[in-house]
Amino acid sequence: MTALFQKIMVIFSLIALVLISGCATTEPVDPVDPDNVFLEVSPVVIKEFHEQDISLTVSNNDTQAIDSVQVWGFTPFSVTGTDSLNIAGKVNKAESSIINAKVKAPAFETDVNDSAVTISYLSGIDEQGQQIKRMKSAPVNVTILPDVKLQFLGFVQDMASLRTPAADSWELKAGENATVTFSVKNHGQSTVPADLLTVVADVDNKLIAEQASTNISQSMARSGTSYTKGLMIPVKEDAPNGETDVYVRLMYGDHIIDEQMIVLKVRL
């Protein structure tokens, strides 16, 4: 009977130990302060409603590691995918890693003044033994481009022949004028205002000719096109015999939206 009583006491003691251990609380550990997490991201230039891969460098300047680091948000974009990685705590210097994500752009006319990327990470321990989630944000320079392209581009005889079939190469003599014809089509969803876009014909060999440019003076709604326009490129009187590439670029400010190449030939 005494042996049985001892066994029962042992069992109750074990149950009590299990219950006590189950109710014990974990000693909390403060998470890494967002002030010790640094973000570096290059300016993002993207056409409206297009998807694009972006990369940012995350640096952990705390001795404690940060886990499950990922891109949580990117105003004004939609985040369609993100890596998740762990970054060790610093020993002698901050530990850094590159995290990749994919974003989708909103409409062209979207306000980008408050653009910012936000990451989330886990660190520290709460009273339930779970890691604590924290956020870190940083401003980003964002440019959303209209989705427009050049069409019907090439050389024609003169400014009176802009609607005739265009050629991707043209031969003439020094001192004559080369004429480039083109129009612009809006492949996006947003209306593109008038005088927002510029077309530049940049002659590669400046001994043959200089660049020429013109504005697109018509607005273009979805699937709209500009008028057929022309650029005249005066070939220099002393231009050397030979050929040069001419890069015709559709520009939004300093950004190239579309580019095509044609060839100008000079014969003596």
C-alpha positions, 0 to 999 in steps of 0.5 A: 500500500505504501509503494502504491501511495508513493507511485501516486505521489510521483505521478501527481508531482510529475503532473504538477511540474508539467502544469507549472512549466506550461504556465511559466512566462517567457522573459521578453526581449525587446525587438530591433528598433527601426532606427537601427534598420536602414534602407537603400533603394534606387529611383524607380521608373516604370510605365503605367500598369506595368510590372517591374522587379526592384531591389533594395539594400537592408542594413541591420545596425543592431547586434540582434538578428532580424528575421523574415525581412520582406517588402510589406508595401511600396506606395503608390505601387502594388507589391505582387511578390517579395523575397523573405530573408534573415539578416544577422546582427552586426559584429564589427559593422552593420550586416546588409542584404539585398531583397528583391520584389516585384511591383505593379504601377498605377495609372500615369496621373497618380500622385507620386510625391509621397512614394515610400517603400516599407519592409517588415521584419521579426525580432525580439520575443514577447511574453508568449515566446513569439517574435515581434513584428516591426516596420521600417519605411524610406522615401523613394524617387518614383516616376510613372511613365505614360505607355506610348510608342513611336509608330510609322517611323522612317525617312521620306522625301520631304515635309510634304511627303510625311504620309508616304511610305517611310524607309529605315535608311536614306541616302543623300548628299552633303548640304541636303535635308533629311526628313523623318516622319512618325506618329505616336500611339497611346497604348496605355489607359490614361490620357496623355496631355498635349505638349508633354512628350518630345521626339528627338532625332539624335544623329550619332556622328555629329560631323554629319548632322546635329540633333533635331526635336519637336513636341507632340502638341496633341493630347491622346486618350486611350488608344489615341494617336498623334498627328503624323509629324516630321523632323528635318535634319540638315546635313552639314555642307562638309559632312564626310562620306559614309553613314551614321545611325540616327536614334529617334527617341520619344521622351518624357522629360529626361526619360526615354519612353521609346527608341528606334534607330534608322540609318542616314547615308551621305554620298559625294 
